[in-house]
Amino acid sequence: MPRFASKAEYYRHHRKVMELALELGVTPIEAEARMKAVEARERHRAKMARRGLRSALPPLSLTADQPTAPRFDDFEARWMMRN
């Protein structure tokens, strides 16, 4: 767990994590891991840009690019066995 300079900083961070978790529909631990991954990727891209190099890593976004679960009305679902 990261150290925070004050309780206010801790609560600001916690609020960001909770809002992201609600937006993505994941647990707060997964949301914090996603935030850390994005921050690490962006730090790497900034370091490469300062050196005049182009990073091979594409930027990550905080939004989930996960496929949605098929609905019941989706007759093309593979478990339905319909033609």
C-alpha positions as CSV (number, residue, x, y, z in Angstrom):
1,M,0.0,0.0,0.0
2,P,1.4,3.4,-0.9
3,R,2.2,5.9,1.8
4,F,0.2,9.1,1.8
5,A,1.2,12.4,3.2
6,S,-2.1,13.1,4.8
7,K,-5.5,11.6,5.4
8,A,-7.0,13.9,2.8
9,E,-4.6,12.5,0.2
10,Y,-5.5,9.0,1.2
11,Y,-9.2,9.7,0.8
12,R,-8.8,11.4,-2.5
13,H,-7.0,8.4,-3.8
14,H,-9.6,6.0,-2.4
15,R,-12.4,8.1,-4.0
16,K,-10.7,7.9,-7.5
17,V,-10.3,4.1,-7.1
18,M,-13.9,3.6,-6.1
19,E,-15.2,5.8,-8.9
20,L,-13.1,3.9,-11.4
21,A,-14.3,0.5,-9.9
22,L,-17.9,1.5,-10.2
23,E,-17.4,2.8,-13.8
24,L,-15.6,-0.4,-14.9
25,G,-17.8,-2.8,-12.8
26,V,-14.8,-4.4,-11.1
27,T,-13.5,-4.6,-7.6
28,P,-11.5,-1.7,-6.1
29,I,-8.4,-3.9,-6.1
30,E,-8.7,-4.5,-9.8
31,A,-9.4,-0.8,-10.5
32,E,-6.3,0.2,-8.5
33,A,-4.2,-2.3,-10.4
34,R,-5.5,-0.9,-13.7
35,M,-4.7,2.6,-12.5
36,K,-1.1,1.5,-11.6
37,A,-0.7,-0.2,-15.0
38,V,-1.8,2.9,-16.9
39,E,0.5,5.1,-14.8
40,A,3.5,2.8,-15.3
41,R,2.9,2.7,-19.1
42,E,2.6,6.5,-19.3
43,R,5.8,7.0,-17.2
44,H,7.6,4.7,-19.7
45,R,6.2,6.5,-22.7
46,A,7.2,9.9,-21.2
47,K,10.8,8.6,-20.4
48,M,11.1,7.4,-24.0
49,A,9.8,10.7,-25.4
50,R,12.4,12.6,-23.2
51,R,15.1,10.6,-24.8
52,G,13.8,11.3,-28.3
53,L,12.7,7.7,-28.9
54,R,9.3,6.4,-29.8
55,S,7.8,3.9,-27.4
56,A,6.6,0.6,-28.9
57,L,3.9,0.4,-26.2
58,P,0.6,1.8,-27.2
59,P,-1.2,4.0,-24.6
60,L,-3.6,2.3,-22.2
61,S,-7.0,3.7,-21.3
62,L,-8.8,3.4,-18.0
63,T,-12.0,2.3,-19.7
64,A,-12.7,-1.4,-20.1
65,D,-12.4,-2.7,-23.6
66,Q,-13.8,-6.0,-22.6
67,P,-16.5,-7.7,-24.6
68,T,-20.0,-7.6,-23.1
69,A,-21.7,-10.8,-22.0
70,P,-24.2,-12.0,-24.6
71,R,-27.9,-11.5,-23.7
72,F,-30.6,-14.0,-23.7
73,D,-32.1,-12.5,-26.8
74,D,-28.8,-13.1,-28.7
75,F,-29.8,-16.1,-30.8
76,E,-26.3,-16.4,-32.3
77,A,-24.9,-17.4,-28.9
78,R,-22.9,-20.6,-29.4
79,W,-24.6,-22.5,-26.5
80,M,-28.1,-22.0,-28.0
81,M,-27.5,-24.5,-30.9
82,R,-30.0,-22.7,-33.1
83,N,-29.7,-22.2,-36.9
